[in-house]
Amino acid sequence: MNEWAQLISTLGFPIISAVALFFGCKYLLEMQQKNTDKMFAMYEKSSEENREAIEACTKAVDRLCEKLGDDK
């Protein structure tokens, strides 16, 4: 704690505050980027699963159409 008091007395409160805010903002931006990357990865996985489900449904509908066509 003495170190902080000495820094404030020698450099001044506004400079120390600006430096602390800079590092705080930098930390927050890094955390936000990590969260954004995780969310994007989850979105990509979800999109792939949805695409596979749509393809499966399309194949099922095609098979159903073929079966209905064969009965006539």
PDB file of N, CA, C, O and CB in Angstrom:
ATOM      1  N   MET A   1       0.827  -1.195   0.000  1.00  0.00           N
ATOM      2  CA  MET A   1       0.000   0.000   0.000  1.00  0.00           C
ATOM      3  C   MET A   1       0.866   1.250   0.000  1.00  0.00           C
ATOM      4  O   MET A   1       0.494   2.272  -0.578  1.00  0.00           O
ATOM      5  CB  MET A   1      -0.938   0.003   1.205  1.00  0.00           C
ATOM      6  N   ASN A   2       2.023   1.165   0.651  1.00  0.00           N
ATOM      7  CA  ASN A   2       2.946   2.300   0.650  1.00  0.00           C
ATOM      8  C   ASN A   2       3.404   2.644  -0.756  1.00  0.00           C
ATOM      9  O   ASN A   2       3.631   3.807  -1.089  1.00  0.00           O
ATOM     10  CB  ASN A   2       4.154   2.001   1.527  1.00  0.00           C
ATOM     11  N   GLU A   3       3.535   1.599  -1.582  1.00  0.00           N
ATOM     12  CA  GLU A   3       3.977   1.826  -2.958  1.00  0.00           C
ATOM     13  C   GLU A   3       2.965   2.680  -3.722  1.00  0.00           C
ATOM     14  O   GLU A   3       3.342   3.585  -4.467  1.00  0.00           O
ATOM     15  CB  GLU A   3       4.192   0.485  -3.680  1.00  0.00           C
ATOM     16  N   TRP A   4       1.670   2.382  -3.527  1.00  0.00           N
ATOM     17  CA  TRP A   4       0.632   3.172  -4.194  1.00  0.00           C
ATOM     18  C   TRP A   4       0.628   4.608  -3.698  1.00  0.00           C
ATOM     19  O   TRP A   4       0.492   5.543  -4.488  1.00  0.00           O
ATOM     20  CB  TRP A   4      -0.741   2.542  -3.972  1.00  0.00           C
ATOM     21  N   ALA A   5       0.774   4.782  -2.407  1.00  0.00           N
ATOM     22  CA  ALA A   5       0.786   6.137  -1.846  1.00  0.00           C
ATOM     23  C   ALA A   5       1.981   6.917  -2.374  1.00  0.00           C
ATOM     24  O   ALA A   5       1.868   8.104  -2.681  1.00  0.00           O
ATOM     25  CB  ALA A   5       0.819   6.091  -0.303  1.00  0.00           C
ATOM     26  N   GLN A   6       3.116   6.255  -2.478  1.00  0.00           N
ATOM     27  CA  GLN A   6       4.312   6.916  -2.994  1.00  0.00           C
ATOM     28  C   GLN A   6       4.131   7.281  -4.476  1.00  0.00           C
ATOM     29  O   GLN A   6       4.512   8.373  -4.898  1.00  0.00           O
ATOM     30  CB  GLN A   6       5.549   6.009  -2.809  1.00  0.00           C
ATOM     31  N   LEU A   7       3.553   6.368  -5.259  1.00  0.00           N
ATOM     32  CA  LEU A   7       3.313   6.671  -6.666  1.00  0.00           C
ATOM     33  C   LEU A   7       2.364   7.858  -6.827  1.00  0.00           C
ATOM     34  O   LEU A   7       2.604   8.745  -7.646  1.00  0.00           O
ATOM     35  CB  LEU A   7       2.744   5.446  -7.379  1.00  0.00           C
ATOM     36  N   ILE A   8       1.298   7.868  -6.049  1.00  0.00           N
ATOM     37  CA  ILE A   8       0.333   8.963  -6.148  1.00  0.00           C
ATOM     38  C   ILE A   8       0.977  10.287  -5.754  1.00  0.00           C
ATOM     39  O   ILE A   8       0.726  11.315  -6.383  1.00  0.00           O
ATOM     40  CB  ILE A   8      -0.890   8.684  -5.261  1.00  0.00           C
ATOM     41  N   SER A   9       1.795  10.263  -4.727  1.00  0.00           N
ATOM     42  CA  SER A   9       2.408  11.516  -4.285  1.00  0.00           C
ATOM     43  C   SER A   9       3.457  12.016  -5.276  1.00  0.00           C
ATOM     44  O   SER A   9       3.638  13.225  -5.423  1.00  0.00           O
ATOM     45  CB  SER A   9       3.041  11.334  -2.912  1.00  0.00           C
ATOM     46  N   THR A  10       4.150  11.100  -5.957  1.00  0.00           N
ATOM     47  CA  THR A  10       5.190  11.539  -6.889  1.00  0.00           C
ATOM     48  C   THR A  10       4.623  11.847  -8.282  1.00  0.00           C
ATOM     49  O   THR A  10       5.020  12.840  -8.892  1.00  0.00           O
ATOM     50  CB  THR A  10       6.277  10.470  -6.997  1.00  0.00           C
ATOM     51  N   LEU A  11       3.719  11.033  -8.789  1.00  0.00           N
ATOM     52  CA  LEU A  11       3.208  11.224 -10.148  1.00  0.00           C
ATOM     53  C   LEU A  11       1.901  12.007 -10.187  1.00  0.00           C
ATOM     54  O   LEU A  11       1.614  12.686 -11.173  1.00  0.00           O
ATOM     55  CB  LEU A  11       3.008   9.886 -10.811  1.00  0.00           C
ATOM     56  N   GLY A  12       1.144  11.922  -9.169  1.00  0.00           N
ATOM     57  CA  GLY A  12      -0.129  12.623  -9.147  1.00  0.00           C
ATOM     58  C   GLY A  12      -1.284  11.683  -9.403  1.00  0.00           C
ATOM     59  O   GLY A  12      -1.166  10.697 -10.131  1.00  0.00           O
ATOM     60  N   PHE A  13      -2.385  12.008  -8.795  1.00  0.00           N
ATOM     61  CA  PHE A  13      -3.571  11.166  -8.879  1.00  0.00           C
ATOM     62  C   PHE A  13      -4.106  11.008 -10.307  1.00  0.00           C
ATOM     63  O   PHE A  13      -4.445   9.890 -10.696  1.00  0.00           O
ATOM     64  CB  PHE A  13      -4.650  11.734  -8.001  1.00  0.00           C
ATOM     65  N   PRO A  14      -4.195  12.071 -11.097  1.00  0.00           N
ATOM     66  CA  PRO A  14      -4.763  11.893 -12.453  1.00  0.00           C
ATOM     67  C   PRO A  14      -3.958  10.920 -13.319  1.00  0.00           C
ATOM     68  O   PRO A  14      -4.543  10.142 -14.073  1.00  0.00           O
ATOM     69  CB  PRO A  14      -4.841  13.240 -13.161  1.00  0.00           C
ATOM     70  N   ILE A  15      -2.655  10.951 -13.224  1.00  0.00           N
ATOM     71  CA  ILE A  15      -1.832  10.061 -14.046  1.00  0.00           C
ATOM     72  C   ILE A  15      -2.015   8.619 -13.601  1.00  0.00           C
ATOM     73  O   ILE A  15      -2.185   7.730 -14.436  1.00  0.00           O
ATOM     74  CB  ILE A  15      -0.345  10.461 -13.967  1.00  0.00           C
ATOM     75  N   ILE A  16      -1.982   8.378 -12.302  1.00  0.00           N
ATOM     76  CA  ILE A  16      -2.167   7.026 -11.786  1.00  0.00           C
ATOM     77  C   ILE A  16      -3.561   6.514 -12.151  1.00  0.00           C
ATOM     78  O   ILE A  16      -3.716   5.350 -12.520  1.00  0.00           O
ATOM     79  CB  ILE A  16      -1.960   6.993 -10.252  1.00  0.00           C
ATOM     80  N   SER A  17      -4.574   7.375 -12.051  1.00  0.00           N
ATOM     81  CA  SER A  17      -5.942   6.983 -12.400  1.00  0.00           C
ATOM     82  C   SER A  17      -6.038   6.627 -13.882  1.00  0.00           C
ATOM     83  O   SER A  17      -6.674   5.636 -14.244  1.00  0.00           O
ATOM     84  CB  SER A  17      -6.934   8.115 -12.058  1.00  0.00           C
ATOM     85  N   ALA A  18      -5.415   7.424 -14.731  1.00  0.00           N
ATOM     86  CA  ALA A  18      -5.452   7.160 -16.166  1.00  0.00           C
ATOM     87  C   ALA A  18      -4.785   5.828 -16.497  1.00  0.00           C
ATOM     88  O   ALA A  18      -5.297   5.063 -17.314  1.00  0.00           O
ATOM     89  CB  ALA A  18      -4.770   8.294 -16.933  1.00  0.00           C
ATOM     90  N   VAL A  19      -3.658   5.553 -15.874  1.00  0.00           N
ATOM     91  CA  VAL A  19      -2.958   4.286 -16.117  1.00  0.00           C
ATOM     92  C   VAL A  19      -3.811   3.112 -15.628  1.00  0.00           C
ATOM     93  O   VAL A  19      -3.928   2.098 -16.316  1.00  0.00           O
ATOM     94  CB  VAL A  19      -1.571   4.279 -15.410  1.00  0.00           C
ATOM     95  N   ALA A  20      -4.399   3.249 -14.452  1.00  0.00           N
ATOM     96  CA  ALA A  20      -5.248   2.177 -13.914  1.00  0.00           C
ATOM     97  C   ALA A  20      -6.461   1.947 -14.811  1.00  0.00           C
ATOM     98  O   ALA A  20      -6.834   0.800 -15.060  1.00  0.00           O
ATOM     99  CB  ALA A  20      -5.706   2.516 -12.481  1.00  0.00           C
ATOM    100  N   LEU A  21      -7.074   3.011 -15.293  1.00  0.00           N
ATOM    101  CA  LEU A  21      -8.224   2.873 -16.199  1.00  0.00           C
ATOM    102  C   LEU A  21      -7.819   2.222 -17.517  1.00  0.00           C
ATOM    103  O   LEU A  21      -8.564   1.413 -18.071  1.00  0.00           O
ATOM    104  CB  LEU A  21      -8.857   4.243 -16.470  1.00  0.00           C
ATOM    105  N   PHE A  22      -6.644   2.576 -18.013  1.00  0.00           N
ATOM    106  CA  PHE A  22      -6.163   1.966 -19.250  1.00  0.00           C
ATOM    107  C   PHE A  22      -6.054   0.457 -19.111  1.00  0.00           C
ATOM    108  O   PHE A  22      -6.556  -0.286 -19.954  1.00  0.00           O
ATOM    109  CB  PHE A  22      -4.811   2.552 -19.644  1.00  0.00           C
ATOM    110  N   PHE A  23      -5.396  -0.001 -18.041  1.00  0.00           N
ATOM    111  CA  PHE A  23      -5.223  -1.432 -17.856  1.00  0.00           C
ATOM    112  C   PHE A  23      -6.552  -2.124 -17.543  1.00  0.00           C
ATOM    113  O   PHE A  23      -6.761  -3.271 -17.939  1.00  0.00           O
ATOM    114  CB  PHE A  23      -4.219  -1.696 -16.741  1.00  0.00           C
ATOM    115  N   GLY A  24      -7.439  -1.442 -16.844  1.00  0.00           N
ATOM    116  CA  GLY A  24      -8.759  -2.002 -16.584  1.00  0.00           C
ATOM    117  C   GLY A  24      -9.541  -2.182 -17.866  1.00  0.00           C
ATOM    118  O   GLY A  24     -10.159  -3.227 -18.074  1.00  0.00           O
ATOM    119  N   CYS A  25      -9.524  -1.178 -18.731  1.00  0.00           N
ATOM    120  CA  CYS A  25     -10.218  -1.265 -20.023  1.00  0.00           C
ATOM    121  C   CYS A  25      -9.597  -2.335 -20.905  1.00  0.00           C
ATOM    122  O   CYS A  25     -10.311  -3.069 -21.589  1.00  0.00           O
ATOM    123  CB  CYS A  25     -10.188   0.089 -20.744  1.00  0.00           C
ATOM    124  N   LYS A  26      -8.288  -2.426 -20.896  1.00  0.00           N
ATOM    125  CA  LYS A  26      -7.604  -3.443 -21.689  1.00  0.00           C
ATOM    126  C   LYS A  26      -8.038  -4.838 -21.234  1.00  0.00           C
ATOM    127  O   LYS A  26      -8.317  -5.703 -22.064  1.00  0.00           O
ATOM    128  CB  LYS A  26      -6.066  -3.285 -21.572  1.00  0.00           C
ATOM    129  N   TYR A  27      -8.094  -5.055 -19.935  1.00  0.00           N
ATOM    130  CA  TYR A  27      -8.513  -6.342 -19.386  1.00  0.00           C
ATOM    131  C   TYR A  27      -9.951  -6.656 -19.808  1.00  0.00           C
ATOM    132  O   TYR A  27     -10.244  -7.772 -20.236  1.00  0.00           O
ATOM    133  CB  TYR A  27      -8.389  -6.341 -17.843  1.00  0.00           C
ATOM    134  N   LEU A  28     -10.842  -5.678 -19.687  1.00  0.00           N
ATOM    135  CA  LEU A  28     -12.240  -5.891 -20.050  1.00  0.00           C
ATOM    136  C   LEU A  28     -12.394  -6.211 -21.535  1.00  0.00           C
ATOM    137  O   LEU A  28     -13.184  -7.081 -21.902  1.00  0.00           O
ATOM    138  CB  LEU A  28     -13.068  -4.662 -19.694  1.00  0.00           C
ATOM    139  N   LEU A  29     -11.653  -5.520 -22.384  1.00  0.00           N
ATOM    140  CA  LEU A  29     -11.724  -5.778 -23.824  1.00  0.00           C
ATOM    141  C   LEU A  29     -11.212  -7.174 -24.175  1.00  0.00           C
ATOM    142  O   LEU A  29     -11.772  -7.839 -25.047  1.00  0.00           O
ATOM    143  CB  LEU A  29     -10.923  -4.727 -24.588  1.00  0.00           C
ATOM    144  N   GLU A  30     -10.157  -7.618 -23.502  1.00  0.00           N
ATOM    145  CA  GLU A  30      -9.640  -8.962 -23.743  1.00  0.00           C
ATOM    146  C   GLU A  30     -10.659 -10.019 -23.330  1.00  0.00           C
ATOM    147  O   GLU A  30     -10.858 -11.008 -24.035  1.00  0.00           O
ATOM    148  CB  GLU A  30      -8.324  -9.172 -22.986  1.00  0.00           C
ATOM    149  N   MET A  31     -11.302  -9.806 -22.183  1.00  0.00           N
ATOM    150  CA  MET A  31     -12.321 -10.748 -21.727  1.00  0.00           C
ATOM    151  C   MET A  31     -13.507 -10.763 -22.686  1.00  0.00           C
ATOM    152  O   MET A  31     -14.052 -11.829 -22.976  1.00  0.00           O
ATOM    153  CB  MET A  31     -12.789 -10.390 -20.307  1.00  0.00           C
ATOM    154  N   GLN A  32     -13.906  -9.611 -23.175  1.00  0.00           N
ATOM    155  CA  GLN A  32     -15.020  -9.526 -24.125  1.00  0.00           C
ATOM    156  C   GLN A  32     -14.673 -10.248 -25.422  1.00  0.00           C
ATOM    157  O   GLN A  32     -15.525 -10.920 -26.004  1.00  0.00           O
ATOM    158  CB  GLN A  32     -15.377  -8.055 -24.413  1.00  0.00           C
ATOM    159  N   GLN A  33     -13.436 -10.113 -25.876  1.00  0.00           N
ATOM    160  CA  GLN A  33     -13.018 -10.795 -27.108  1.00  0.00           C
ATOM    161  C   GLN A  33     -13.054 -12.307 -26.924  1.00  0.00           C
ATOM    162  O   GLN A  33     -13.480 -13.029 -27.825  1.00  0.00           O
ATOM    163  CB  GLN A  33     -11.602 -10.346 -27.526  1.00  0.00           C
ATOM    164  N   LYS A  34     -12.614 -12.792 -25.770  1.00  0.00           N
ATOM    165  CA  LYS A  34     -12.667 -14.233 -25.506  1.00  0.00           C
ATOM    166  C   LYS A  34     -14.108 -14.725 -25.507  1.00  0.00           C
ATOM    167  O   LYS A  34     -14.404 -15.779 -26.071  1.00  0.00           O
ATOM    168  CB  LYS A  34     -11.993 -14.563 -24.161  1.00  0.00           C
ATOM    169  N   ASN A  35     -15.006 -13.970 -24.881  1.00  0.00           N
ATOM    170  CA  ASN A  35     -16.411 -14.358 -24.852  1.00  0.00           C
ATOM    171  C   ASN A  35     -17.016 -14.341 -26.247  1.00  0.00           C
ATOM    172  O   ASN A  35     -17.805 -15.220 -26.592  1.00  0.00           O
ATOM    173  CB  ASN A  35     -17.197 -13.436 -23.931  1.00  0.00           C
ATOM    174  N   THR A  36     -16.655 -13.354 -27.045  1.00  0.00           N
ATOM    175  CA  THR A  36     -17.152 -13.265 -28.417  1.00  0.00           C
ATOM    176  C   THR A  36     -16.662 -14.456 -29.232  1.00  0.00           C
ATOM    177  O   THR A  36     -17.421 -15.026 -30.016  1.00  0.00           O
ATOM    178  CB  THR A  36     -16.704 -11.943 -29.075  1.00  0.00           C
ATOM    179  N   ASP A  37     -15.406 -14.833 -29.053  1.00  0.00           N
ATOM    180  CA  ASP A  37     -14.865 -15.986 -29.773  1.00  0.00           C
ATOM    181  C   ASP A  37     -15.605 -17.269 -29.380  1.00  0.00           C
ATOM    182  O   ASP A  37     -15.912 -18.096 -30.239  1.00  0.00           O
ATOM    183  CB  ASP A  37     -13.356 -16.135 -29.492  1.00  0.00           C
ATOM    184  N   LYS A  38     -15.891 -17.432 -28.086  1.00  0.00           N
ATOM    185  CA  LYS A  38     -16.626 -18.613 -27.630  1.00  0.00           C
ATOM    186  C   LYS A  38     -18.032 -18.640 -28.224  1.00  0.00           C
ATOM    187  O   LYS A  38     -18.501 -19.683 -28.680  1.00  0.00           O
ATOM    188  CB  LYS A  38     -16.699 -18.641 -26.094  1.00  0.00           C
ATOM    189  N   MET A  39     -18.689 -17.504 -28.214  1.00  0.00           N
ATOM    190  CA  MET A  39     -20.045 -17.435 -28.757  1.00  0.00           C
ATOM    191  C   MET A  39     -20.044 -17.726 -30.250  1.00  0.00           C
ATOM    192  O   MET A  39     -20.950 -18.398 -30.742  1.00  0.00           O
ATOM    193  CB  MET A  39     -20.665 -16.060 -28.489  1.00  0.00           C
ATOM    194  N   PHE A  40     -19.054 -17.239 -30.978  1.00  0.00           N
ATOM    195  CA  PHE A  40     -18.971 -17.490 -32.417  1.00  0.00           C
ATOM    196  C   PHE A  40     -18.758 -18.973 -32.695  1.00  0.00           C
ATOM    197  O   PHE A  40     -19.339 -19.526 -33.629  1.00  0.00           O
ATOM    198  CB  PHE A  40     -17.836 -16.665 -33.043  1.00  0.00           C
ATOM    199  N   ALA A  41     -17.917 -19.618 -31.877  1.00  0.00           N
ATOM    200  CA  ALA A  41     -17.687 -21.056 -32.038  1.00  0.00           C
ATOM    201  C   ALA A  41     -18.978 -21.831 -31.776  1.00  0.00           C
ATOM    202  O   ALA A  41     -19.282 -22.786 -32.491  1.00  0.00           O
ATOM    203  CB  ALA A  41     -16.567 -21.540 -31.086  1.00  0.00           C
ATOM    204  N   MET A  42     -19.733 -21.429 -30.761  1.00  0.00           N
ATOM    205  CA  MET A  42     -21.007 -22.078 -30.469  1.00  0.00           C
ATOM    206  C   MET A  42     -21.986 -21.869 -31.612  1.00  0.00           C
ATOM    207  O   MET A  42     -22.733 -22.782 -31.963  1.00  0.00           O
ATOM    208  CB  MET A  42     -21.598 -21.544 -29.161  1.00  0.00           C
ATOM    209  N   TYR A  43     -21.991 -20.682 -32.191  1.00  0.00           N
ATOM    210  CA  TYR A  43     -22.867 -20.377 -33.333  1.00  0.00           C
ATOM    211  C   TYR A  43     -22.519 -21.255 -34.533  1.00  0.00           C
ATOM    212  O   TYR A  43     -23.410 -21.786 -35.196  1.00  0.00           O
ATOM    213  CB  TYR A  43     -22.755 -18.884 -33.719  1.00  0.00           C
ATOM    214  N   GLU A  44     -21.226 -21.406 -34.809  1.00  0.00           N
ATOM    215  CA  GLU A  44     -20.807 -22.237 -35.933  1.00  0.00           C
ATOM    216  C   GLU A  44     -21.249 -23.685 -35.733  1.00  0.00           C
ATOM    217  O   GLU A  44     -21.739 -24.326 -36.663  1.00  0.00           O
ATOM    218  CB  GLU A  44     -19.284 -22.167 -36.111  1.00  0.00           C
ATOM    219  N   LYS A  45     -21.073 -24.194 -34.515  1.00  0.00           N
ATOM    220  CA  LYS A  45     -21.471 -25.568 -34.220  1.00  0.00           C
ATOM    221  C   LYS A  45     -22.984 -25.721 -34.379  1.00  0.00           C
ATOM    222  O   LYS A  45     -23.452 -26.698 -34.964  1.00  0.00           O
ATOM    223  CB  LYS A  45     -21.032 -25.969 -32.790  1.00  0.00           C
ATOM    224  N   SER A  46     -23.736 -24.774 -33.866  1.00  0.00           N
ATOM    225  CA  SER A  46     -25.194 -24.814 -33.967  1.00  0.00           C
ATOM    226  C   SER A  46     -25.638 -24.755 -35.423  1.00  0.00           C
ATOM    227  O   SER A  46     -26.551 -25.477 -35.823  1.00  0.00           O
ATOM    228  CB  SER A  46     -25.819 -23.657 -33.175  1.00  0.00           C
ATOM    229  N   SER A  47     -25.011 -23.917 -36.204  1.00  0.00           N
ATOM    230  CA  SER A  47     -25.353 -23.804 -37.627  1.00  0.00           C
ATOM    231  C   SER A  47     -25.088 -25.112 -38.355  1.00  0.00           C
ATOM    232  O   SER A  47     -25.879 -25.527 -39.202  1.00  0.00           O
ATOM    233  CB  SER A  47     -24.557 -22.668 -38.285  1.00  0.00           C
ATOM    234  N   GLU A  48     -23.992 -25.752 -38.032  1.00  0.00           N
ATOM    235  CA  GLU A  48     -23.664 -27.034 -38.659  1.00  0.00           C
ATOM    236  C   GLU A  48     -24.698 -28.096 -38.279  1.00  0.00           C
ATOM    237  O   GLU A  48     -25.139 -28.867 -39.131  1.00  0.00           O
ATOM    238  CB  GLU A  48     -22.247 -27.494 -38.244  1.00  0.00           C
ATOM    239  N   GLU A  49     -25.086 -28.134 -36.994  1.00  0.00           N
ATOM    240  CA  GLU A  49     -26.090 -29.102 -36.563  1.00  0.00           C
ATOM    241  C   GLU A  49     -27.430 -28.833 -37.250  1.00  0.00           C
ATOM    242  O   GLU A  49     -28.121 -29.771 -37.650  1.00  0.00           O
ATOM    243  CB  GLU A  49     -26.255 -29.058 -35.035  1.00  0.00           C
ATOM    244  N   ASN A  50     -27.795 -27.576 -37.385  1.00  0.00           N
ATOM    245  CA  ASN A  50     -29.046 -27.231 -38.066  1.00  0.00           C
ATOM    246  C   ASN A  50     -29.002 -27.633 -39.533  1.00  0.00           C
ATOM    247  O   ASN A  50     -29.992 -28.125 -40.074  1.00  0.00           O
ATOM    248  CB  ASN A  50     -29.327 -25.730 -37.943  1.00  0.00           C
ATOM    249  N   ARG A  51     -27.871 -27.427 -40.171  1.00  0.00           N
ATOM    250  CA  ARG A  51     -27.729 -27.799 -41.578  1.00  0.00           C
ATOM    251  C   ARG A  51     -27.892 -29.310 -41.742  1.00  0.00           C
ATOM    252  O   ARG A  51     -28.570 -29.771 -42.660  1.00  0.00           O
ATOM    253  CB  ARG A  51     -26.357 -27.341 -42.128  1.00  0.00           C
ATOM    254  N   GLU A  52     -27.269 -30.074 -40.849  1.00  0.00           N
ATOM    255  CA  GLU A  52     -27.386 -31.528 -40.911  1.00  0.00           C
ATOM    256  C   GLU A  52     -28.829 -31.977 -40.691  1.00  0.00           C
ATOM    257  O   GLU A  52     -29.302 -32.895 -41.360  1.00  0.00           O
ATOM    258  CB  GLU A  52     -26.470 -32.179 -39.875  1.00  0.00           C
ATOM    259  N   ALA A  53     -29.530 -31.331 -39.754  1.00  0.00           N
ATOM    260  CA  ALA A  53     -30.930 -31.674 -39.490  1.00  0.00           C
ATOM    261  C   ALA A  53     -31.808 -31.363 -40.698  1.00  0.00           C
ATOM    262  O   ALA A  53     -32.699 -32.142 -41.036  1.00  0.00           O
ATOM    263  CB  ALA A  53     -31.443 -30.916 -38.258  1.00  0.00           C
ATOM    264  N   ILE A  54     -31.566 -30.250 -41.336  1.00  0.00           N
ATOM    265  CA  ILE A  54     -32.336 -29.876 -42.525  1.00  0.00           C
ATOM    266  C   ILE A  54     -32.090 -30.870 -43.657  1.00  0.00           C
ATOM    267  O   ILE A  54     -33.022 -31.258 -44.362  1.00  0.00           O
ATOM    268  CB  ILE A  54     -31.973 -28.448 -42.980  1.00  0.00           C
ATOM    269  N   GLU A  55     -30.833 -31.278 -43.828  1.00  0.00           N
ATOM    270  CA  GLU A  55     -30.523 -32.266 -44.862  1.00  0.00           C
ATOM    271  C   GLU A  55     -31.226 -33.591 -44.578  1.00  0.00           C
ATOM    272  O   GLU A  55     -31.740 -34.230 -45.496  1.00  0.00           O
ATOM    273  CB  GLU A  55     -29.006 -32.482 -44.960  1.00  0.00           C
ATOM    274  N   ALA A  56     -31.249 -34.006 -43.304  1.00  0.00           N
ATOM    275  CA  ALA A  56     -31.919 -35.255 -42.942  1.00  0.00           C
ATOM    276  C   ALA A  56     -33.418 -35.164 -43.212  1.00  0.00           C
ATOM    277  O   ALA A  56     -34.019 -36.113 -43.716  1.00  0.00           O
ATOM    278  CB  ALA A  56     -31.667 -35.592 -41.464  1.00  0.00           C
ATOM    279  N   CYS A  57     -34.014 -34.039 -42.883  1.00  0.00           N
ATOM    280  CA  CYS A  57     -35.446 -33.839 -43.145  1.00  0.00           C
ATOM    281  C   CYS A  57     -35.728 -33.830 -44.640  1.00  0.00           C
ATOM    282  O   CYS A  57     -36.736 -34.382 -45.082  1.00  0.00           O
ATOM    283  CB  CYS A  57     -35.934 -32.526 -42.512  1.00  0.00           C
ATOM    284  N   THR A  58     -34.866 -33.221 -45.408  1.00  0.00           N
ATOM    285  CA  THR A  58     -35.031 -33.185 -46.855  1.00  0.00           C
ATOM    286  C   THR A  58     -34.981 -34.596 -47.435  1.00  0.00           C
ATOM    287  O   THR A  58     -35.791 -34.943 -48.294  1.00  0.00           O
ATOM    288  CB  THR A  58     -33.950 -32.303 -47.499  1.00  0.00           C
ATOM    289  N   LYS A  59     -34.035 -35.409 -46.969  1.00  0.00           N
ATOM    290  CA  LYS A  59     -33.940 -36.792 -47.448  1.00  0.00           C
ATOM    291  C   LYS A  59     -35.190 -37.584 -47.073  1.00  0.00           C
ATOM    292  O   LYS A  59     -35.703 -38.376 -47.863  1.00  0.00           O
ATOM    293  CB  LYS A  59     -32.686 -37.478 -46.871  1.00  0.00           C
ATOM    294  N   ALA A  60     -35.676 -37.350 -45.834  1.00  0.00           N
ATOM    295  CA  ALA A  60     -36.885 -38.060 -45.401  1.00  0.00           C
ATOM    296  C   ALA A  60     -38.088 -37.666 -46.252  1.00  0.00           C
ATOM    297  O   ALA A  60     -38.890 -38.525 -46.618  1.00  0.00           O
ATOM    298  CB  ALA A  60     -37.175 -37.774 -43.919  1.00  0.00           C
ATOM    299  N   VAL A  61     -38.222 -36.401 -46.568  1.00  0.00           N
ATOM    300  CA  VAL A  61     -39.325 -35.946 -47.414  1.00  0.00           C
ATOM    301  C   VAL A  61     -39.178 -36.517 -48.822  1.00  0.00           C
ATOM    302  O   VAL A  61     -40.171 -36.913 -49.433  1.00  0.00           O
ATOM    303  CB  VAL A  61     -39.376 -34.400 -47.462  1.00  0.00           C
ATOM    304  N   ASP A  62     -37.970 -36.564 -49.336  1.00  0.00           N
ATOM    305  CA  ASP A  62     -37.745 -37.141 -50.668  1.00  0.00           C
ATOM    306  C   ASP A  62     -38.147 -38.613 -50.691  1.00  0.00           C
ATOM    307  O   ASP A  62     -38.795 -39.059 -51.638  1.00  0.00           O
ATOM    308  CB  ASP A  62     -36.264 -36.987 -51.083  1.00  0.00           C
ATOM    309  N   ARG A  63     -37.769 -39.380 -49.653  1.00  0.00           N
ATOM    310  CA  ARG A  63     -38.131 -40.791 -49.573  1.00  0.00           C
ATOM    311  C   ARG A  63     -39.652 -40.955 -49.470  1.00  0.00           C
ATOM    312  O   ARG A  63     -40.236 -41.852 -50.077  1.00  0.00           O
ATOM    313  CB  ARG A  63     -37.437 -41.456 -48.367  1.00  0.00           C
ATOM    314  N   LEU A  64     -40.273 -40.076 -48.695  1.00  0.00           N
ATOM    315  CA  LEU A  64     -41.726 -40.126 -48.559  1.00  0.00           C
ATOM    316  C   LEU A  64     -42.409 -39.851 -49.895  1.00  0.00           C
ATOM    317  O   LEU A  64     -43.377 -40.520 -50.258  1.00  0.00           O
ATOM    318  CB  LEU A  64     -42.200 -39.119 -47.507  1.00  0.00           C
ATOM    319  N   CYS A  65     -41.906 -38.879 -50.607  1.00  0.00           N
ATOM    320  CA  CYS A  65     -42.466 -38.562 -51.931  1.00  0.00           C
ATOM    321  C   CYS A  65     -42.308 -39.730 -52.880  1.00  0.00           C
ATOM    322  O   CYS A  65     -43.212 -40.021 -53.662  1.00  0.00           O
ATOM    323  CB  CYS A  65     -41.795 -37.318 -52.521  1.00  0.00           C
ATOM    324  N   GLU A  66     -41.161 -40.408 -52.822  1.00  0.00           N
ATOM    325  CA  GLU A  66     -40.935 -41.571 -53.675  1.00  0.00           C
ATOM    326  C   GLU A  66     -41.924 -42.688 -53.336  1.00  0.00           C
ATOM    327  O   GLU A  66     -42.483 -43.323 -54.229  1.00  0.00           O
ATOM    328  CB  GLU A  66     -39.487 -42.074 -53.527  1.00  0.00           C
ATOM    329  N   LYS A  67     -42.134 -42.920 -52.041  1.00  0.00           N
ATOM    330  CA  LYS A  67     -43.058 -43.969 -51.623  1.00  0.00           C
ATOM    331  C   LYS A  67     -44.486 -43.642 -52.051  1.00  0.00           C
ATOM    332  O   LYS A  67     -45.216 -44.515 -52.521  1.00  0.00           O
ATOM    333  CB  LYS A  67     -42.993 -44.165 -50.106  1.00  0.00           C
ATOM    334  N   LEU A  68     -44.869 -42.413 -51.889  1.00  0.00           N
ATOM    335  CA  LEU A  68     -46.218 -42.017 -52.288  1.00  0.00           C
ATOM    336  C   LEU A  68     -46.376 -42.103 -53.798  1.00  0.00           C
ATOM    337  O   LEU A  68     -47.456 -42.432 -54.288  1.00  0.00           O
ATOM    338  CB  LEU A  68     -46.530 -40.595 -51.803  1.00  0.00           C
ATOM    339  N   GLY A  69     -45.342 -41.821 -54.523  1.00  0.00           N
ATOM    340  CA  GLY A  69     -45.382 -41.923 -55.967  1.00  0.00           C
ATOM    341  C   GLY A  69     -45.449 -43.347 -56.437  1.00  0.00           C
ATOM    342  O   GLY A  69     -46.061 -43.614 -57.471  1.00  0.00           O
ATOM    343  N   ASP A  70     -44.836 -44.292 -55.714  1.00  0.00           N
ATOM    344  CA  ASP A  70     -44.838 -45.701 -56.092  1.00  0.00           C
ATOM    345  C   ASP A  70     -46.214 -46.340 -55.914  1.00  0.00           C
ATOM    346  O   ASP A  70     -46.554 -47.272 -56.643  1.00  0.00           O
ATOM    347  CB  ASP A  70     -43.808 -46.459 -55.274  1.00  0.00           C
ATOM    348  N   ASP A  71     -46.999 -45.864 -54.971  1.00  0.00           N
ATOM    349  CA  ASP A  71     -48.303 -46.458 -54.701  1.00  0.00           C
ATOM    350  C   ASP A  71     -49.306 -46.151 -55.787  1.00  0.00           C
ATOM    351  O   ASP A  71     -50.284 -46.889 -55.911  1.00  0.00           O
ATOM    352  CB  ASP A  71     -48.830 -45.978 -53.381  1.00  0.00           C
ATOM    353  N   LYS A  72     -49.136 -45.149 -56.554  1.00  0.00           N
ATOM    354  CA  LYS A  72     -50.135 -44.732 -57.550  1.00  0.00           C
ATOM    355  C   LYS A  72     -50.090 -45.552 -58.790  1.00  0.00           C
ATOM    356  O   LYS A  72     -50.870 -45.319 -59.713  1.00  0.00           O
ATOM    357  CB  LYS A  72     -49.949 -43.304 -57.914  1.00  0.00           C
TER     358      LYS A  72
END
